[in-house]
Amino acid sequence: MKLGFIGLGVMGAPMAAHLVAAGHDVGGYDVHPAAGEKLQAVGGRAASGVADAVAGADVVITMLPNHPQVEAVVLAAGGVLDTAEPGTLLIDMSTIRPETSIAVAEAARDKKVRVLDAPVSGGQTGAEQASLSIMVGGDEADFAAAKPVLDALGKTIVHVGPHGAGQVVKAANQLVVGGIYGLVAEAIVLLEASGVDAATGLDVLAGGLAGSRILELKRQSMVDRRFAPGFRIDLHHKDMGIALAAARQADVALPLTGLVAQLVAAGRAMGYGSLDHSALLKVVEQLSGRVPAEV
């Protein structure tokens, strides 16, 4: 297919490269020209702007930081909906508010552009390994049309409901991930303060009911205090705000989510926003009066 890809950042760049490798004709655009040059180096095309990336595309993918960027790229004059031909499929893979995804779908309907919200989980590693989990909201027929494209990007690809549903599932994912990181951080602090080797203790936890993907992948780097991102606390802070807003919209109480959101906000306030979200360990250490290790 002919694809337009907008947003060639830490996640978008490897995703676009996988689509090129899968045989698609990919024109990519990013506000940083060097990102387009990297795409061109692997066989894609560096587009000169949003309109250039979208022109003639069968499918347009956006992978942007937050809802203001999505609104500017998709809804503004000269954006995706202004440029895309009727029948084009827009797949927004950004993590944004569910209401924005719904608003984009409603605006696209008037232009006869099909829309899916398809946020991802798996972080930079998942993007680089094409092993992302992709949760998709929108019409079933549009999901079926998008599946061959999404297959080049992930391993778990599920249609979860109507427009906005993908973003709700992503919010649930992020609140669970943040909670687990917080609890693993507390486990490390408890083990070390009690004179128990944290690495050994976490090895045991990882093999029992407490086992998780986070313990599998991150326990050693957390014990070693290696917090190079992965997925930055700044972005998780944004995602926890989405989760809390979704809870208010659904009229439900998520008390643990609120606490995790405050821990993430504290990490950002302490200056750890550019670190991996596993750096919640540094927040818990400070709350316990223990001097955190230097990054």
C-alpha positions as CSV (number, residue, x, y, z in Angstrom):
1,M,0.0,0.0,0.0
2,K,0.9,3.7,-0.3
3,L,1.3,5.0,3.3
4,G,1.7,8.4,4.9
5,F,3.4,8.4,8.3
6,I,3.4,11.5,10.4
7,G,5.6,11.6,13.6
8,L,8.9,9.9,13.2
9,G,10.1,10.1,16.8
10,V,11.4,7.4,19.2
11,M,8.4,5.2,18.4
12,G,7.4,6.3,14.9
13,A,10.8,6.0,13.3
14,P,11.2,2.2,13.8
15,M,7.5,1.7,13.1
16,A,7.8,3.4,9.7
17,A,11.0,1.5,9.0
18,H,9.1,-1.8,9.6
19,L,6.4,-0.8,7.2
20,V,9.1,-0.1,4.5
21,A,10.6,-3.5,5.2
22,A,7.1,-5.1,4.8
23,G,7.0,-3.7,1.2
24,H,4.9,-0.6,1.6
25,D,5.6,2.7,-0.1
26,V,6.0,5.0,2.9
27,G,6.3,8.8,2.8
28,G,7.1,10.1,6.3
29,Y,7.1,13.6,7.8
30,D,8.4,14.9,11.1
31,V,9.0,18.4,12.3
32,H,12.7,17.4,12.6
33,P,14.0,17.0,9.1
34,A,16.7,14.5,10.2
35,A,14.0,12.0,11.0
36,G,12.8,12.1,7.4
37,E,16.3,11.6,6.2
38,K,16.7,8.5,8.4
39,L,13.5,7.1,6.9
40,Q,14.8,7.8,3.4
41,A,18.0,5.9,4.3
42,V,16.0,2.7,4.9
43,G,14.0,3.0,1.7
44,G,11.2,5.3,2.6
45,R,10.5,8.9,1.3
46,A,11.1,12.1,3.3
47,A,7.9,14.1,2.8
48,S,8.2,17.9,2.9
49,G,5.1,18.3,5.1
50,V,1.8,16.8,6.2
51,A,0.1,17.4,2.9
52,D,2.9,15.8,1.0
53,A,2.9,12.7,3.2
54,V,-0.9,12.4,2.9
55,A,-1.3,13.0,-0.8
56,G,-2.4,9.9,-2.6
57,A,-1.9,7.6,0.4
58,D,-4.2,4.7,1.0
59,V,-3.5,4.7,4.7
60,V,-2.2,7.6,6.9
61,I,-0.7,6.8,10.3
62,T,-0.1,9.5,12.9
63,M,2.2,8.8,15.9
64,L,2.3,12.1,17.9
65,P,3.0,13.1,21.5
66,N,-0.5,14.3,22.7
67,H,-3.9,15.5,21.6
68,P,-2.9,19.1,20.7
69,Q,-0.4,17.8,18.1
70,V,-3.0,15.3,16.7
71,E,-5.6,18.1,16.5
72,A,-3.1,20.4,14.7
73,V,-2.0,17.7,12.2
74,V,-5.4,16.2,11.5
75,L,-8.0,18.9,11.9
76,A,-6.2,22.2,11.0
77,A,-6.2,23.8,7.6
78,G,-3.8,21.9,5.3
79,G,-3.9,18.9,7.6
80,V,-4.8,15.3,7.1
81,L,-8.5,15.8,6.6
82,D,-8.0,18.7,4.3
83,T,-5.7,16.6,2.1
84,A,-6.8,13.0,2.3
85,E,-8.9,11.6,-0.5
86,P,-12.3,10.1,0.3
87,G,-11.9,6.5,1.4
88,T,-8.5,7.1,2.9
89,L,-7.9,5.2,6.2
90,L,-6.5,7.3,9.0
91,I,-4.9,5.3,11.9
92,D,-4.0,7.4,14.8
93,M,-1.5,5.5,17.0
94,S,-0.9,8.3,19.4
95,T,-1.9,8.0,23.1
96,I,-4.5,10.8,23.6
97,R,-7.8,11.5,25.3
98,P,-10.7,9.3,24.1
99,E,-12.8,12.4,23.4
100,T,-10.3,13.6,21.0
101,S,-10.3,10.3,19.1
102,I,-14.1,10.5,18.9
103,A,-14.0,14.1,17.7
104,V,-11.5,13.2,15.0
105,A,-13.7,10.4,13.8
106,E,-16.7,12.6,13.7
107,A,-14.9,15.3,11.7
108,A,-13.5,12.7,9.3
109,R,-17.0,11.3,8.6
110,D,-17.9,14.5,6.9
111,K,-14.8,14.1,4.7
112,K,-15.6,10.4,4.0
113,V,-12.3,9.5,5.6
114,R,-12.2,6.3,7.7
115,V,-10.6,6.5,11.2
116,L,-9.2,4.2,13.8
117,D,-7.7,5.0,17.2
118,A,-4.9,2.5,17.7
119,P,-2.6,3.4,20.6
120,V,0.2,0.9,21.4
121,S,1.9,-0.6,24.4
122,G,5.4,-2.0,24.4
123,G,7.5,1.2,24.4
124,Q,10.6,1.8,22.3
125,T,11.7,-1.8,22.5
126,G,8.3,-3.0,21.2
127,A,8.5,-0.5,18.4
128,E,12.0,-1.6,17.4
129,Q,11.2,-5.3,17.6
130,A,7.7,-4.9,15.9
131,S,6.2,-6.6,19.0
132,L,3.8,-3.9,20.1
133,S,0.4,-4.6,21.6
134,I,-2.1,-2.5,19.6
135,M,-5.6,-1.8,20.9
136,V,-7.9,-0.5,18.2
137,G,-11.1,1.5,18.4
138,G,-13.4,2.1,15.4
139,D,-15.5,0.2,12.9
140,E,-14.9,-3.6,12.5
141,A,-14.6,-3.3,8.7
142,D,-12.0,-0.6,9.0
143,F,-10.1,-2.7,11.5
144,A,-10.0,-5.6,9.0
145,A,-8.7,-3.2,6.3
146,A,-6.0,-2.0,8.7
147,K,-4.9,-5.4,9.9
148,P,-2.3,-6.1,7.2
149,V,-0.6,-2.8,8.0
150,L,-0.7,-3.3,11.7
151,D,0.6,-6.8,11.4
152,A,4.0,-5.3,10.5
153,L,4.1,-3.4,13.7
154,G,2.9,-5.6,16.5
155,K,2.2,-9.1,17.8
156,T,-1.1,-8.5,19.8
157,I,-3.6,-6.6,17.7
158,V,-7.1,-6.5,19.0
159,H,-10.3,-4.6,18.0
160,V,-11.6,-3.5,21.4
161,G,-14.7,-1.5,20.5
162,P,-16.0,1.8,18.8
163,H,-14.1,5.1,18.3
164,G,-12.3,6.0,21.5
165,A,-12.2,2.5,22.9
166,G,-8.6,2.0,22.0
167,Q,-7.7,5.0,24.1
168,V,-9.7,3.8,27.1
169,V,-7.9,0.4,26.9
170,K,-4.5,2.3,26.7
171,A,-5.4,4.3,29.7
172,A,-6.1,1.1,31.6
173,N,-2.8,-0.3,30.4
174,Q,-0.9,2.8,31.7
175,L,-2.5,2.8,35.1
176,V,-1.6,-0.9,35.6
177,V,1.9,-0.4,34.3
178,G,2.4,2.6,36.6
179,G,1.0,0.7,39.6
180,I,3.3,-2.2,39.0
181,Y,6.4,0.0,38.7
182,G,5.4,1.7,42.0
183,L,5.0,-1.6,43.8
184,V,8.3,-3.0,42.4
185,A,10.0,0.1,43.6
186,E,8.5,-0.4,47.1
187,A,9.6,-4.0,47.1
188,I,13.2,-3.0,46.3
189,V,13.3,-0.4,49.0
190,L,11.8,-2.9,51.6
191,L,14.3,-5.6,50.6
192,E,17.3,-3.4,50.7
193,A,16.3,-1.6,54.0
194,S,15.9,-5.1,55.5
195,G,19.4,-6.2,54.5
196,V,18.1,-8.6,51.8
197,D,19.7,-8.7,48.4
198,A,17.1,-7.1,46.1
199,A,18.2,-8.8,42.9
200,T,17.8,-12.2,44.6
201,G,14.5,-11.3,46.1
202,L,13.0,-10.1,42.9
203,D,14.2,-13.3,41.1
204,V,12.0,-15.2,43.5
205,L,9.1,-12.8,43.0
206,A,9.4,-13.0,39.2
207,G,8.9,-16.8,39.4
208,G,5.7,-16.7,41.5
209,L,2.3,-15.2,41.4
210,A,3.8,-11.7,41.7
211,G,5.6,-12.3,38.3
212,S,4.9,-9.7,35.6
213,R,6.4,-8.5,32.3
214,I,7.9,-5.6,34.2
215,L,9.7,-7.9,36.6
216,E,10.8,-10.0,33.7
217,L,12.3,-7.1,31.7
218,K,13.1,-4.4,34.3
219,R,14.1,-5.8,37.6
220,Q,17.8,-5.9,37.1
221,S,18.0,-2.4,35.6
222,M,15.9,-1.0,38.5
223,V,18.2,-2.7,41.1
224,D,21.2,-1.3,39.2
225,R,19.6,2.2,39.0
226,R,19.8,2.3,35.3
227,F,17.0,4.6,34.2
228,A,17.7,5.5,30.6
229,P,14.3,5.7,28.8
230,G,12.4,3.4,27.4
231,F,9.4,5.4,28.3
232,R,9.8,8.7,30.0
233,I,8.1,9.8,33.2
234,D,7.0,12.9,31.4
235,L,4.9,10.8,29.0
236,H,3.6,8.6,31.7
237,H,2.5,11.7,33.6
238,K,0.5,12.7,30.5
239,D,-1.0,9.2,30.3
240,M,-2.0,9.2,34.0
241,G,-3.9,12.4,33.4
242,I,-5.7,10.7,30.6
243,A,-6.6,7.8,32.9
244,L,-8.0,10.1,35.6
245,A,-10.0,12.1,33.1
246,A,-11.4,8.9,31.6
247,A,-12.4,7.8,35.1
248,R,-14.2,11.1,35.7
249,Q,-16.0,10.8,32.3
250,A,-17.1,7.2,33.2
251,D,-18.1,8.4,36.7
252,V,-16.0,5.8,38.5
253,A,-13.5,6.0,41.4
254,L,-10.0,4.7,40.8
255,P,-8.2,5.5,44.1
256,L,-5.0,3.5,43.4
257,T,-4.7,5.2,40.0
258,G,-4.9,8.6,41.8
259,L,-2.1,7.6,44.1
260,V,0.1,6.3,41.3
261,A,-0.6,9.5,39.3
262,Q,0.7,11.5,42.3
263,L,3.8,9.4,42.5
264,V,4.5,10.0,38.8
265,A,3.8,13.7,39.2
266,A,6.2,13.7,42.1
267,G,8.9,12.1,40.0
268,R,8.4,14.8,37.4
269,A,8.5,17.6,40.0
270,M,11.8,16.1,41.4
271,G,13.4,16.5,38.0
272,Y,13.1,12.9,36.8
273,G,10.8,13.6,33.9
274,S,13.3,12.6,31.3
275,L,14.1,9.3,33.0
276,D,12.4,6.0,32.4
277,H,9.2,5.4,34.3
278,S,11.0,2.8,36.4
279,A,12.7,5.8,38.1
280,L,9.6,5.8,40.4
281,L,12.1,3.9,42.5
282,K,13.9,7.2,43.1
283,V,10.6,8.7,44.3
284,V,9.9,5.9,46.8
285,E,13.5,6.1,48.0
286,Q,13.1,9.7,48.8
287,L,9.8,9.2,50.5
288,S,11.5,6.6,52.7
289,G,14.3,8.9,53.6
290,R,16.9,6.9,51.7
291,V,19.3,8.8,49.5
292,P,18.7,7.7,45.9
293,A,21.6,6.5,43.8
294,E,23.0,8.9,41.2
295,V,21.7,8.5,37.7
